[in-house]
């Protein structure tokens, strides 16, 4: 088993990888006790079979610099292949300031190749590689050293089979002409905005309904303080205080340490010290705001005036398109979007991009009376009007 623990060995590996058309990658990390993920292992495989040309890189090895690996991630000549890449990419972006590019995500590719929505790696290994996958080590504490042979073998399996999966899916995509579909979905993954959480915007993730502007101002300031505190000290936001405690504080508006002590939901550690000071300051700032500076609570939209017959026809059309393309119905358009179309809404994901090409254009033609549906045996036919 090839374990990279020195910068020199990593540089040599990355120089070799730079001459390949692609590499497969995965990471192991911990996040339970920190805001940002702690990178514990990087697995990388170069084209080949079995364990040959598959390596484990140990970021925790003393003196190891990941600079050669980060340079490879920037290399435009080498495709970086991941499965369900979002958390892996976040680590590279936060720790190294780089998003691997060009990128191929086998989970996204599998979705457009007819394997269903958010298909797991284990499923692809069974269906494409016809191989079993030992998941006994999935709950490993990857920060511990030394790691056992079984743990390291488990980690390597996540990149060795990925080579065959990538080559299989790449052929299917090229044959079906769906490379543009994959590129659309991957564009979100390669945008830095996907991995940036701004304290000023954290309040949008707090679920509230029908509350006053003053209440929402306190929610905004408390969420801002919590996000900033968690980021700067690298602790989970739930260790500062949880959402239910935040909403309780916004309701009770504490103005002293004694008032904080009467909270039912606030953690004991948050009732004193820096967190308590931050809470009281956030409430005070929000209380002093002028009404024009309060965040505007979202108004509940009026119920959609759905044409039920049209909604039923759109469901039939969606099923026909899904069966024809091999793409899961829910991936193309959720039921809520079908109802929205039937109510006259048009600014919807299913009407744009590859979804618009596959389904949306004909959905609009159906709505406009330019298209009819007919049954022939087990199939649904589209008839021009």
Number of C-alpha atoms within 10 A of each C-alpha: 13 13 14 20 18 17 20 13 15 23 19 12 19 20 15 11 20 20 11 14 12 22 23 24 25 24 22 19 19 15 12 11 12 16 18 20 19 19 20 18 20 21 23 26 28 23 19 12 13 15 16 13 16 23 24 24 23 20 20 16 15 10 10 17 17 17 14 17 21 19 16 22 24 16 15 13 15 20 21 22 26 27 24 19 22 16 16 21 23 22 20 18 18 15 15 15 12 18 21 26 17 17 22 23 21 27 23 23 27 27 18 26 20 15 19 18 17 14 18 15 19 16 15 20 19 13 13 15 16 10 13 11 15 12 12 10 15 12 8 13 14 20 17 10 9 9 12 11 10 12 18 20 15 17 24 25 20 23 29 25 24 27 23 19 22 24 14 15 18 19 11 17 19 11 10 12 10 16 15 13 17 20 17 12 16 19 10 12 22 21 11 15 10 12 16 11 12 13 19 14 12 19 22 11 9 15 9 14 11 10 12 12 16 22 22 24 27 28 28 26 25 29 28 18 21 26 24 18 19 20 18 9 11 14 18 20 18 14 15 21 22 16 19 14 17 21 21 16 24 23 15 14 20 20 13 14 15 11 14 21 16 12 16 12 15 21 16 12 13 18 20 16 10 11 17 19 14 18 30 19 18 23 23 16 14 22 17 10 13 10 12 8 11 18 17 14 16 10 8 8 6 6 7 13 11 16 14 12 9 18 21 14 18 25 18 14 21 25 19 19 19 20 15 12 15 15 21 20 19 13 15 24 21 14 15 10 19 23 21 18 25 24 17 14 13 15 11 14 15 23 22 15 14 19 16 18 13 20 22 25 14 21 24 19 14 21 17 9 10 13 15 16 16 10 9 8 7 6 11 17 14 15 11 11 9
